[in-house]
Amino acid sequence: MRTFEESSKSKKTVASMIERKNDEKENKKTGKNKKKGVGFVNGDGITTMKNAEPPKIETQPSSNGELDEETLQQNRLRLAQRMAAGGKSPKSRAEKKSPKPLKEGKKPRVWDLGGNTKDLANLEYTKDKPTDGIPGRDEVQPDTKIIGTMAGGIRDLEVESDTEDEMEYEEEVLAEPRKQGTVTAGKSKGVFSLLRGLVGSKNLTHEDMQPVLEKLKDHLIAKNVAADIAHKLCDSVATKLEGKVLGTFDTVAKTVKTTLTEALVQILSPKRRVDILRDAMEAKKQGRPYVMTFCGVNGVGKSTNLAKICFWLIENNLRVLIAACDTFRAGAVEQLRTHTRHLNALHPSDKHGGQQMVQLYEKGYGKDAAGIAMEAINFARDLKINVVLVDTAGRMQDNEPLMRALAKLIIVNEPDLVLFVGEALVGNEAVDQLVKFNQAMADYSLSANPHLIDGIVLTKFDTIDDKVGAAISMTYITGQPIVFVGTGQTYTDLKSLNAKAVVHALMK
């Protein structure tokens, strides 16, 4: 705050405060130079001027920081004029007059590489288009160098494994404290106590093997072995080893692991050898075709692996007829038709006396699968075709009507080999699938000796690395061998199961 001496009021004299008549005349003269206007009094008693320019609002404060009375009166007058004019600035009035742009609707996104109908001709890369009456359109020219050959027997499956992993696993198991021994891992000190923990010199008991068996059971479950089967395997190993006297330098972990490995190899080793080439030649001598039926759940790769097996058969100079009995899934017949064209292109008919090596028997969709299979077998018998591959529709194991239809197909046609196609990706589900498929064939069969699953085709084996436990689960449940193993997407990606290699990968 300024003091009174610093303010302008303290500098005023008495003479400046005296009003004179000459000053009033000068004020009147200055008022005549302003623009004339008609004044009126509004409701608030404030006089405004029509057709007069509203003067600008002065906000300059007086010398003491406050507005004087005259400035306040002028500001009120100008505010009343603005209110009478509409209360809006010229800028807002101009904006009101200008029309607003219409709101645009949502436009579809245009992708940079989307293309349109004009680009269809350049983007069409299909090699096996429908003929449409154009000669040469139906020809397929596959690259035989990429596909390869499969003459002779199926090659064994090779599974990579490292011995270092085995040593690490064995050391981990040995690090577990022994519950039965007098010296535990926490209390054992000295050379003699260490040797007592490692070297066995007494009979094995169930308490000695329990820590190692628990470790092995968890290991098997982690490798996709079904939990119930892993538990049964460990119990059988414990029963077999109980009371056995260990050697001088044999450890509990090593003994249990060796016994479990032998049991797994015995499970995977087939009780009977399925030799399809030998059986097909034997059926040929009898004047009838050798019939193989493929069944399984949806999406496991039945049609694809049927084409692989068909390629292996024609590589061994056997003529094949594919029966399209999947009359439910859209595109199933077209898929087999495409495989037939490609397989015939790999083995042209002119090299085999003008006869096609692969033929497709189809009756469209919505028909009875058992009737189509019977007609296909009779057709193959009349044309002296060696092998008939019956492709069936995928079905879940809990679907009773479809399981009855599968049992009917097997009863009516009596195939030589019934193959169950299963994925290597499944764990506990493999047990449920196989048990219910076998149970349905037994329940819905009218004969006292029903035809059950004869073999297993294990697909997608290349996607599981060393988690090969599904092979153990399937063979343990059915007691039937794994005939083929699918390891890829080309015709040559078909192997036979090597039991020792699979167990080696399972136990590493």
LOTOR-957397 format. One line per field, with one value per residue (C-alpha): x, y, z; residue in three letters; chain; residue number from 1. Coordinates in nm, 2 decimals. Example, Ala and Ser with C-alpha at 12.3 -4.5 7.8 and 13.67 -1.06 7.14 Angstrom:
2
u c(1.23_1.37)
v c(-0.45_-0.11)
w c(0.78_0.71)
residuo c(ALA_SER)
cadena c(A_A)
num c(1_2)
//
This chain:
508
u c(0.00_0.12_0.12_-0.10_0.20_0.28_-0.07_-0.19_-0.46_-0.20_-0.06_-0.39_-0.43_-0.73_-0.75_-0.78_-1.09_-1.28_-1.53_-1.57_-1.83_-1.57_-1.49_-1.86_-1.86_-1.55_-1.71_-2.02_-1.81_-1.63_-1.96_-2.08_-1.79_-1.91_-2.15_-2.52_-2.76_-3.10_-3.10_-3.34_-3.38_-3.40_-3.56_-3.26_-3.26_-2.94_-2.95_-2.82_-2.76_-2.91_-2.70_-2.40_-2.07_-2.02_-1.71_-1.44_-1.43_-1.16_-1.00_-0.72_-0.72_-0.67_-0.35_-0.43_-0.52_-0.90_-1.14_-1.31_-1.68_-1.69_-1.51_-1.75_-2.05_-1.91_-1.85_-2.20_-2.33_-2.13_-2.24_-2.61_-2.55_-2.40_-2.68_-2.94_-2.75_-2.79_-2.50_-2.28_-1.96_-1.92_-1.70_-1.97_-2.23_-2.01_-1.97_-2.34_-2.40_-2.14_-2.30_-2.15_-1.99_-2.19_-2.07_-1.91_-2.00_-1.76_-1.55_-1.41_-1.04_-0.84_-0.54_-0.23_-0.19_-0.56_-0.62_-0.95_-1.13_-0.90_-0.60_-0.75_-0.58_-0.24_-0.30_-0.43_-0.16_-0.37_-0.21_-0.49_-0.78_-1.10_-1.09_-1.38_-1.33_-0.98_-0.73_-0.42_-0.57_-0.60_-0.23_-0.02_0.36_0.50_0.87_0.99_1.32_1.15_0.91_1.16_1.10_0.97_1.03_1.07_0.99_0.92_1.23_1.26_1.20_1.50_1.46_1.76_1.86_2.17_2.36_2.44_2.07_2.06_2.35_2.20_1.87_2.03_2.23_1.92_1.74_2.04_2.04_1.71_1.75_1.69_1.41_1.49_1.86_2.01_2.20_2.01_2.15_2.14_2.33_2.56_2.92_3.24_3.35_3.19_2.85_2.86_2.95_2.67_2.42_2.53_2.63_2.36_2.42_2.07_1.73_1.52_1.20_0.92_1.03_1.37_1.22_0.95_1.14_1.29_0.95_0.78_1.05_1.01_0.63_0.63_0.89_0.66_0.36_0.56_0.64_0.27_0.22_-0.13_-0.13_-0.31_-0.07_0.24_0.11_0.05_0.40_0.57_0.37_0.46_0.83_0.81_0.64_0.90_1.20_1.07_1.30_1.57_1.93_2.14_2.48_2.80_2.80_2.44_2.23_1.86_1.80_1.99_1.82_1.47_1.54_1.68_1.39_1.14_1.32_1.30_0.93_0.87_1.06_0.86_0.53_0.63_0.76_0.47_0.34_0.27_0.43_0.20_0.35_0.12_0.32_0.32_-0.05_-0.14_0.06_-0.11_-0.46_-0.36_-0.29_-0.64_-0.79_-0.93_-0.82_-0.65_-0.88_-0.76_-1.00_-0.89_-1.09_-1.03_-1.16_-1.19_-0.89_-0.61_-0.50_-0.67_-0.70_-0.35_-0.18_-0.40_-0.24_0.11_0.04_-0.11_0.22_0.42_0.20_0.23_0.60_0.60_0.40_0.06_-0.25_-0.47_-0.84_-0.94_-1.30_-1.43_-1.66_-1.64_-1.97_-2.02_-1.73_-1.74_-1.44_-1.35_-1.41_-1.24_-0.93_-0.90_-0.96_-0.66_-0.44_-0.54_-0.43_-0.10_-0.02_-0.11_0.12_0.41_0.34_0.21_-0.02_0.18_0.46_0.22_0.04_-0.20_-0.36_-0.38_-0.20_-0.45_-0.83_-1.10_-1.44_-1.69_-2.06_-2.09_-2.21_-2.49_-2.48_-2.44_-2.06_-2.09_-2.27_-2.01_-1.73_-1.89_-1.94_-1.57_-1.45_-1.65_-1.53_-1.17_-1.23_-1.36_-1.07_-0.81_-0.69_-0.46_-0.54_-0.85_-0.81_-1.13_-1.14_-1.41_-1.55_-1.40_-1.61_-1.59_-1.57_-1.89_-2.11_-2.32_-2.49_-2.16_-1.99_-2.28_-2.22_-1.85_-1.92_-2.17_-1.91_-1.66_-1.92_-2.05_-1.72_-1.48_-1.16_-0.83_-0.68_-0.85_-0.62_-0.69_-0.54_-0.44_-0.24_0.10_-0.01_-0.27_-0.20_-0.49_-0.73_-0.56_-0.67_-1.03_-1.04_-0.90_-1.10_-1.43_-1.36_-1.28_-1.58_-1.82_-1.70_-1.75_-2.09_-2.25_-2.11_-2.35_-2.08_-1.94_-1.58_-1.59_-1.33_-1.14_-0.85_-0.56_-0.30_-0.23_-0.12_0.05_0.04_0.20_0.50_0.73_0.55_0.63_1.01_1.08_0.73_0.65_0.44_0.13_0.29_0.32_-0.04_-0.19_0.00_-0.05_-0.43_-0.48_-0.19_-0.17_0.14_0.20_0.22_0.30_0.43_0.35_0.65_0.56_0.34_0.49_0.42_0.76_0.71_0.60_0.81_0.78_0.82_1.16_1.08_1.43_1.47_1.13_1.21_1.55_1.38_1.12_1.37_1.62)
v c(0.00_0.35_0.62_0.93_1.14_0.91_0.92_1.17_1.31_1.46_1.66_1.83_2.19_2.39_2.58_2.25_2.16_2.48_2.45_2.73_2.81_2.82_2.45_2.36_2.53_2.35_2.02_2.10_2.19_1.86_1.67_1.83_1.66_1.31_1.12_1.20_0.93_0.88_0.79_0.58_0.46_0.09_-0.08_-0.03_0.34_0.33_0.56_0.39_0.54_0.39_0.39_0.48_0.30_0.13_0.27_0.04_-0.07_0.11_-0.10_0.13_0.18_0.51_0.61_0.45_0.11_0.15_0.25_0.59_0.65_0.78_0.48_0.25_0.43_0.41_0.04_-0.02_0.17_-0.03_-0.36_-0.26_-0.18_-0.52_-0.69_-0.51_-0.62_-0.99_-1.06_-1.22_-1.11_-1.06_-1.36_-1.59_-1.45_-1.52_-1.87_-1.91_-1.81_-2.05_-2.39_-2.69_-2.97_-3.29_-3.58_-3.84_-4.20_-4.49_-4.58_-4.93_-4.98_-5.02_-5.24_-5.17_-5.52_-5.61_-5.64_-5.66_-5.88_-5.76_-5.92_-6.27_-6.38_-6.29_-6.43_-6.78_-7.03_-7.35_-7.63_-7.89_-7.67_-7.85_-7.94_-7.73_-7.90_-7.75_-8.01_-8.05_-7.87_-8.19_-8.28_-8.27_-8.26_-8.31_-8.29_-8.64_-8.52_-8.35_-8.64_-8.92_-9.30_-9.55_-9.89_-10.18_-10.17_-9.87_-9.72_-9.71_-9.39_-9.22_-9.02_-8.80_-8.81_-8.70_-8.91_-8.59_-8.55_-8.90_-8.85_-8.53_-8.70_-8.99_-8.75_-8.56_-8.88_-9.00_-8.66_-8.75_-8.86_-9.22_-9.27_-9.63_-9.60_-9.52_-9.22_-8.94_-8.69_-8.42_-8.62_-8.82_-8.72_-8.88_-9.13_-9.44_-9.28_-9.17_-9.52_-9.66_-9.44_-9.53_-9.89_-10.15_-10.45_-10.55_-10.65_-10.38_-10.26_-10.05_-9.76_-9.77_-9.74_-9.49_-9.17_-9.29_-9.43_-9.09_-8.91_-9.15_-9.14_-8.76_-8.78_-9.02_-8.80_-8.50_-8.70_-8.74_-9.08_-9.11_-9.07_-9.40_-9.59_-9.43_-9.52_-9.88_-9.91_-9.78_-10.02_-10.32_-10.22_-10.20_-10.54_-10.69_-10.55_-10.59_-10.83_-10.82_-10.81_-10.53_-10.58_-10.44_-10.12_-10.11_-9.81_-9.80_-9.54_-9.72_-10.05_-9.91_-9.71_-10.01_-10.23_-9.96_-9.92_-10.29_-10.29_-10.00_-10.17_-10.49_-10.29_-10.13_-10.45_-10.60_-10.94_-11.00_-10.85_-10.67_-10.73_-10.56_-10.64_-11.01_-11.02_-10.83_-11.07_-11.36_-11.21_-11.16_-11.53_-11.60_-11.37_-11.11_-10.76_-10.68_-10.44_-10.18_-9.96_-9.63_-9.50_-9.23_-8.90_-8.58_-8.40_-8.65_-8.70_-9.01_-8.90_-8.76_-9.07_-9.29_-9.12_-9.18_-9.55_-9.56_-9.40_-9.67_-9.95_-9.82_-9.79_-10.16_-10.23_-10.28_-10.13_-9.95_-9.85_-9.58_-9.60_-9.26_-9.36_-9.02_-8.90_-8.64_-8.39_-8.13_-8.16_-8.52_-8.67_-8.38_-8.42_-8.79_-8.70_-8.46_-8.72_-8.97_-8.73_-8.66_-9.03_-9.12_-8.85_-9.00_-9.34_-9.29_-9.56_-9.61_-9.77_-10.03_-10.16_-9.87_-9.93_-9.66_-9.75_-9.56_-9.53_-9.36_-9.51_-9.24_-9.21_-8.85_-8.73_-8.84_-9.21_-9.52_-9.58_-9.95_-9.99_-9.78_-9.99_-10.31_-10.19_-10.07_-10.41_-10.59_-10.33_-10.40_-10.78_-10.75_-10.53_-10.74_-10.45_-10.56_-10.33_-10.14_-9.85_-9.75_-9.39_-9.33_-9.02_-8.88_-8.94_-8.87_-9.17_-9.06_-9.03_-9.35_-9.33_-9.28_-9.55_-9.79_-9.70_-9.78_-10.11_-10.18_-10.11_-10.34_-10.62_-10.60_-10.58_-10.78_-10.59_-10.76_-10.47_-10.21_-9.92_-9.66_-9.32_-9.12_-8.81_-8.82_-8.49_-8.64_-8.77_-8.91_-8.86_-9.14_-9.39_-9.28_-9.28_-9.63_-9.79_-9.65_-9.74_-10.10_-10.11_-9.98_-10.24_-10.51_-10.39_-10.32_-10.63_-10.92_-11.19_-11.36_-11.28_-10.91_-10.75_-10.49_-10.25_-10.44_-10.16_-9.80_-9.52_-9.24_-8.91_-8.57_-8.73_-8.45_-8.20_-8.34_-8.35_-8.61_-8.63_-8.96_-9.10_-9.13_-9.44_-9.61_-9.52_-9.66_-9.98_-10.05_-10.01_-10.21_-10.45_-10.38_-10.26_-9.91_-10.00_-9.65_-9.32_-9.00_-8.76_-8.48_-8.36_-8.52_-8.87_-9.01_-8.89_-9.23_-9.44_-9.76_-9.74_-9.83_-9.93_-9.88_-9.53_-9.42_-9.56_-9.39_-9.06_-9.12_-9.19_-8.92)
w c(0.00_-0.09_0.17_0.14_0.05_-0.24_-0.39_-0.65_-0.41_-0.18_-0.47_-0.56_-0.46_-0.34_-0.68_-0.87_-0.67_-0.76_-1.05_-1.30_-1.56_-1.84_-1.78_-1.83_-2.17_-2.29_-2.19_-2.40_-2.70_-2.68_-2.66_-2.99_-3.19_-3.09_-3.32_-3.26_-3.15_-3.00_-2.64_-2.44_-2.09_-2.02_-1.72_-1.51_-1.56_-1.77_-2.08_-2.40_-2.75_-3.06_-3.39_-3.18_-3.17_-2.84_-2.70_-2.59_-2.23_-2.04_-1.78_-1.70_-1.32_-1.15_-0.99_-0.67_-0.83_-0.83_-1.11_-1.06_-1.07_-1.43_-1.57_-1.39_-1.53_-1.88_-1.85_-1.73_-2.02_-2.27_-2.11_-2.14_-2.51_-2.57_-2.39_-2.61_-2.92_-2.84_-2.60_-2.86_-3.00_-3.38_-3.40_-3.25_-3.48_-3.78_-3.67_-3.63_-3.99_-4.14_-4.20_-4.01_-4.21_-4.22_-4.01_-4.23_-4.19_-4.10_-4.41_-4.46_-4.41_-4.73_-4.68_-4.87_-5.01_-5.00_-5.37_-5.55_-5.80_-6.08_-5.91_-5.90_-6.22_-6.08_-5.73_-5.85_-5.78_-5.77_-5.97_-5.95_-6.06_-6.19_-6.55_-6.68_-7.02_-7.06_-7.18_-6.96_-6.66_-6.46_-6.49_-6.18_-6.20_-5.85_-5.78_-5.71_-5.57_-5.28_-5.21_-5.22_-5.23_-4.98_-5.14_-4.90_-4.54_-4.33_-4.17_-3.79_-3.60_-3.45_-3.14_-3.02_-2.66_-2.46_-2.20_-2.00_-1.92_-1.79_-1.56_-1.43_-1.37_-1.19_-0.97_-0.88_-0.78_-0.57_-0.39_-0.23_0.14_0.21_0.46_0.55_0.61_0.94_0.80_0.63_0.38_0.65_0.91_0.70_0.75_0.65_0.38_0.54_0.58_0.21_0.10_0.32_0.15_-0.21_-0.19_-0.12_0.08_0.20_0.07_-0.10_0.08_-0.04_0.18_0.01_-0.33_-0.25_-0.31_-0.64_-0.76_-0.68_-0.89_-1.18_-1.17_-1.19_-1.47_-1.67_-1.63_-1.75_-2.06_-2.14_-1.99_-1.85_-1.47_-1.39_-1.62_-1.46_-1.12_-1.23_-1.38_-1.07_-0.85_-1.07_-1.05_-0.67_-0.65_-0.88_-0.69_-0.33_-0.14_-0.41_-0.28_-0.43_-0.57_-0.42_-0.62_-0.73_-0.61_-0.54_-0.81_-1.08_-1.00_-1.01_-1.33_-1.51_-1.41_-1.53_-1.86_-1.93_-1.85_-2.09_-2.37_-2.31_-2.33_-2.66_-2.82_-3.02_-2.91_-3.28_-3.58_-3.82_-4.17_-4.41_-4.73_-4.64_-4.56_-4.88_-5.09_-4.91_-4.98_-5.34_-5.38_-5.24_-5.51_-5.27_-5.17_-4.84_-4.64_-4.39_-4.20_-4.03_-3.74_-3.47_-3.33_-3.52_-3.66_-3.58_-3.94_-4.07_-4.44_-4.45_-4.30_-4.52_-4.82_-4.67_-4.63_-4.98_-5.12_-4.94_-5.09_-5.45_-5.40_-5.34_-5.66_-5.50_-5.66_-5.41_-5.39_-5.15_-5.03_-4.93_-4.64_-4.46_-4.59_-4.32_-4.32_-4.59_-4.82_-4.72_-5.06_-5.24_-5.01_-5.11_-5.47_-5.46_-5.30_-5.57_-5.85_-5.68_-5.61_-5.97_-6.09_-5.89_-6.04_-6.40_-6.54_-6.85_-6.64_-6.51_-6.81_-6.85_-6.51_-6.25_-5.92_-5.71_-5.76_-5.55_-5.49_-5.39_-5.36_-5.23_-4.90_-4.67_-4.76_-4.55_-4.48_-4.44_-4.78_-4.96_-4.80_-4.91_-5.27_-5.28_-5.16_-5.43_-5.69_-5.59_-5.61_-5.96_-6.09_-5.91_-5.69_-5.41_-5.12_-5.01_-4.77_-4.60_-4.47_-4.20_-4.05_-3.73_-3.42_-3.05_-2.83_-2.64_-2.95_-2.93_-3.28_-3.46_-3.26_-3.36_-3.72_-3.69_-3.53_-3.81_-4.08_-3.92_-3.87_-4.23_-4.41_-4.18_-4.26_-4.22_-4.02_-3.80_-3.73_-3.46_-3.55_-3.25_-3.18_-3.00_-2.82_-2.59_-2.24_-2.03_-2.32_-2.51_-2.25_-2.26_-2.64_-2.68_-2.40_-2.53_-2.90_-2.80_-2.57_-2.84_-3.09_-2.84_-2.71_-3.05_-3.22_-3.27_-3.27_-2.97_-3.09_-3.19_-3.40_-3.19_-3.27_-3.43_-3.44_-3.38_-3.61_-3.40_-3.58_-3.52_-3.36_-3.49_-3.26_-2.92_-2.90_-2.63_-2.47_-2.62_-2.33_-2.55_-2.71_-2.38_-2.28_-2.60_-2.61_-2.24_-2.28_-2.59_-2.59_-2.97_-3.15_-3.30_-3.67_-3.81_-3.68_-3.87_-3.85_-4.10_-4.38_-4.69_-4.82_-4.70_-4.34_-4.22_-3.98_-3.78_-3.40_-3.25_-2.90_-2.75_-2.91_-2.77_-2.42_-2.43_-2.51_-2.24_-1.96_-2.03)
residuo c(MET_ARG_THR_PHE_GLU_GLU_SER_SER_LYS_SER_LYS_LYS_THR_VAL_ALA_SER_MET_ILE_GLU_ARG_LYS_ASN_ASP_GLU_LYS_GLU_ASN_LYS_LYS_THR_GLY_LYS_ASN_LYS_LYS_LYS_GLY_VAL_GLY_PHE_VAL_ASN_GLY_ASP_GLY_ILE_THR_THR_MET_LYS_ASN_ALA_GLU_PRO_PRO_LYS_ILE_GLU_THR_GLN_PRO_SER_SER_ASN_GLY_GLU_LEU_ASP_GLU_GLU_THR_LEU_GLN_GLN_ASN_ARG_LEU_ARG_LEU_ALA_GLN_ARG_MET_ALA_ALA_GLY_GLY_LYS_SER_PRO_LYS_SER_ARG_ALA_GLU_LYS_LYS_SER_PRO_LYS_PRO_LEU_LYS_GLU_GLY_LYS_LYS_PRO_ARG_VAL_TRP_ASP_LEU_GLY_GLY_ASN_THR_LYS_ASP_LEU_ALA_ASN_LEU_GLU_TYR_THR_LYS_ASP_LYS_PRO_THR_ASP_GLY_ILE_PRO_GLY_ARG_ASP_GLU_VAL_GLN_PRO_ASP_THR_LYS_ILE_ILE_GLY_THR_MET_ALA_GLY_GLY_ILE_ARG_ASP_LEU_GLU_VAL_GLU_SER_ASP_THR_GLU_ASP_GLU_MET_GLU_TYR_GLU_GLU_GLU_VAL_LEU_ALA_GLU_PRO_ARG_LYS_GLN_GLY_THR_VAL_THR_ALA_GLY_LYS_SER_LYS_GLY_VAL_PHE_SER_LEU_LEU_ARG_GLY_LEU_VAL_GLY_SER_LYS_ASN_LEU_THR_HIS_GLU_ASP_MET_GLN_PRO_VAL_LEU_GLU_LYS_LEU_LYS_ASP_HIS_LEU_ILE_ALA_LYS_ASN_VAL_ALA_ALA_ASP_ILE_ALA_HIS_LYS_LEU_CYS_ASP_SER_VAL_ALA_THR_LYS_LEU_GLU_GLY_LYS_VAL_LEU_GLY_THR_PHE_ASP_THR_VAL_ALA_LYS_THR_VAL_LYS_THR_THR_LEU_THR_GLU_ALA_LEU_VAL_GLN_ILE_LEU_SER_PRO_LYS_ARG_ARG_VAL_ASP_ILE_LEU_ARG_ASP_ALA_MET_GLU_ALA_LYS_LYS_GLN_GLY_ARG_PRO_TYR_VAL_MET_THR_PHE_CYS_GLY_VAL_ASN_GLY_VAL_GLY_LYS_SER_THR_ASN_LEU_ALA_LYS_ILE_CYS_PHE_TRP_LEU_ILE_GLU_ASN_ASN_LEU_ARG_VAL_LEU_ILE_ALA_ALA_CYS_ASP_THR_PHE_ARG_ALA_GLY_ALA_VAL_GLU_GLN_LEU_ARG_THR_HIS_THR_ARG_HIS_LEU_ASN_ALA_LEU_HIS_PRO_SER_ASP_LYS_HIS_GLY_GLY_GLN_GLN_MET_VAL_GLN_LEU_TYR_GLU_LYS_GLY_TYR_GLY_LYS_ASP_ALA_ALA_GLY_ILE_ALA_MET_GLU_ALA_ILE_ASN_PHE_ALA_ARG_ASP_LEU_LYS_ILE_ASN_VAL_VAL_LEU_VAL_ASP_THR_ALA_GLY_ARG_MET_GLN_ASP_ASN_GLU_PRO_LEU_MET_ARG_ALA_LEU_ALA_LYS_LEU_ILE_ILE_VAL_ASN_GLU_PRO_ASP_LEU_VAL_LEU_PHE_VAL_GLY_GLU_ALA_LEU_VAL_GLY_ASN_GLU_ALA_VAL_ASP_GLN_LEU_VAL_LYS_PHE_ASN_GLN_ALA_MET_ALA_ASP_TYR_SER_LEU_SER_ALA_ASN_PRO_HIS_LEU_ILE_ASP_GLY_ILE_VAL_LEU_THR_LYS_PHE_ASP_THR_ILE_ASP_ASP_LYS_VAL_GLY_ALA_ALA_ILE_SER_MET_THR_TYR_ILE_THR_GLY_GLN_PRO_ILE_VAL_PHE_VAL_GLY_THR_GLY_GLN_THR_TYR_THR_ASP_LEU_LYS_SER_LEU_ASN_ALA_LYS_ALA_VAL_VAL_HIS_ALA_LEU_MET_LYS)
cadena c(A_A_A_A_A_A_A_A_A_A_A_A_A_A_A_A_A_A_A_A_A_A_A_A_A_A_A_A_A_A_A_A_A_A_A_A_A_A_A_A_A_A_A_A_A_A_A_A_A_A_A_A_A_A_A_A_A_A_A_A_A_A_A_A_A_A_A_A_A_A_A_A_A_A_A_A_A_A_A_A_A_A_A_A_A_A_A_A_A_A_A_A_A_A_A_A_A_A_A_A_A_A_A_A_A_A_A_A_A_A_A_A_A_A_A_A_A_A_A_A_A_A_A_A_A_A_A_A_A_A_A_A_A_A_A_A_A_A_A_A_A_A_A_A_A_A_A_A_A_A_A_A_A_A_A_A_A_A_A_A_A_A_A_A_A_A_A_A_A_A_A_A_A_A_A_A_A_A_A_A_A_A_A_A_A_A_A_A_A_A_A_A_A_A_A_A_A_A_A_A_A_A_A_A_A_A_A_A_A_A_A_A_A_A_A_A_A_A_A_A_A_A_A_A_A_A_A_A_A_A_A_A_A_A_A_A_A_A_A_A_A_A_A_A_A_A_A_A_A_A_A_A_A_A_A_A_A_A_A_A_A_A_A_A_A_A_A_A_A_A_A_A_A_A_A_A_A_A_A_A_A_A_A_A_A_A_A_A_A_A_A_A_A_A_A_A_A_A_A_A_A_A_A_A_A_A_A_A_A_A_A_A_A_A_A_A_A_A_A_A_A_A_A_A_A_A_A_A_A_A_A_A_A_A_A_A_A_A_A_A_A_A_A_A_A_A_A_A_A_A_A_A_A_A_A_A_A_A_A_A_A_A_A_A_A_A_A_A_A_A_A_A_A_A_A_A_A_A_A_A_A_A_A_A_A_A_A_A_A_A_A_A_A_A_A_A_A_A_A_A_A_A_A_A_A_A_A_A_A_A_A_A_A_A_A_A_A_A_A_A_A_A_A_A_A_A_A_A_A_A_A_A_A_A_A_A_A_A_A_A_A_A_A_A_A_A_A_A_A_A_A_A_A_A_A_A_A_A_A_A_A_A_A_A_A_A_A_A_A_A_A_A_A_A_A_A_A_A_A_A_A_A_A_A_A_A_A_A_A_A_A_A_A_A_A_A_A_A_A_A_A_A_A_A_A_A_A_A)
num c(1_2_3_4_5_6_7_8_9_10_11_12_13_14_15_16_17_18_19_20_21_22_23_24_25_26_27_28_29_30_31_32_33_34_35_36_37_38_39_40_41_42_43_44_45_46_47_48_49_50_51_52_53_54_55_56_57_58_59_60_61_62_63_64_65_66_67_68_69_70_71_72_73_74_75_76_77_78_79_80_81_82_83_84_85_86_87_88_89_90_91_92_93_94_95_96_97_98_99_100_101_102_103_104_105_106_107_108_109_110_111_112_113_114_115_116_117_118_119_120_121_122_123_124_125_126_127_128_129_130_131_132_133_134_135_136_137_138_139_140_141_142_143_144_145_146_147_148_149_150_151_152_153_154_155_156_157_158_159_160_161_162_163_164_165_166_167_168_169_170_171_172_173_174_175_176_177_178_179_180_181_182_183_184_185_186_187_188_189_190_191_192_193_194_195_196_197_198_199_200_201_202_203_204_205_206_207_208_209_210_211_212_213_214_215_216_217_218_219_220_221_222_223_224_225_226_227_228_229_230_231_232_233_234_235_236_237_238_239_240_241_242_243_244_245_246_247_248_249_250_251_252_253_254_255_256_257_258_259_260_261_262_263_264_265_266_267_268_269_270_271_272_273_274_275_276_277_278_279_280_281_282_283_284_285_286_287_288_289_290_291_292_293_294_295_296_297_298_299_300_301_302_303_304_305_306_307_308_309_310_311_312_313_314_315_316_317_318_319_320_321_322_323_324_325_326_327_328_329_330_331_332_333_334_335_336_337_338_339_340_341_342_343_344_345_346_347_348_349_350_351_352_353_354_355_356_357_358_359_360_361_362_363_364_365_366_367_368_369_370_371_372_373_374_375_376_377_378_379_380_381_382_383_384_385_386_387_388_389_390_391_392_393_394_395_396_397_398_399_400_401_402_403_404_405_406_407_408_409_410_411_412_413_414_415_416_417_418_419_420_421_422_423_424_425_426_427_428_429_430_431_432_433_434_435_436_437_438_439_440_441_442_443_444_445_446_447_448_449_450_451_452_453_454_455_456_457_458_459_460_461_462_463_464_465_466_467_468_469_470_471_472_473_474_475_476_477_478_479_480_481_482_483_484_485_486_487_488_489_490_491_492_493_494_495_496_497_498_499_500_501_502_503_504_505_506_507_508)
//
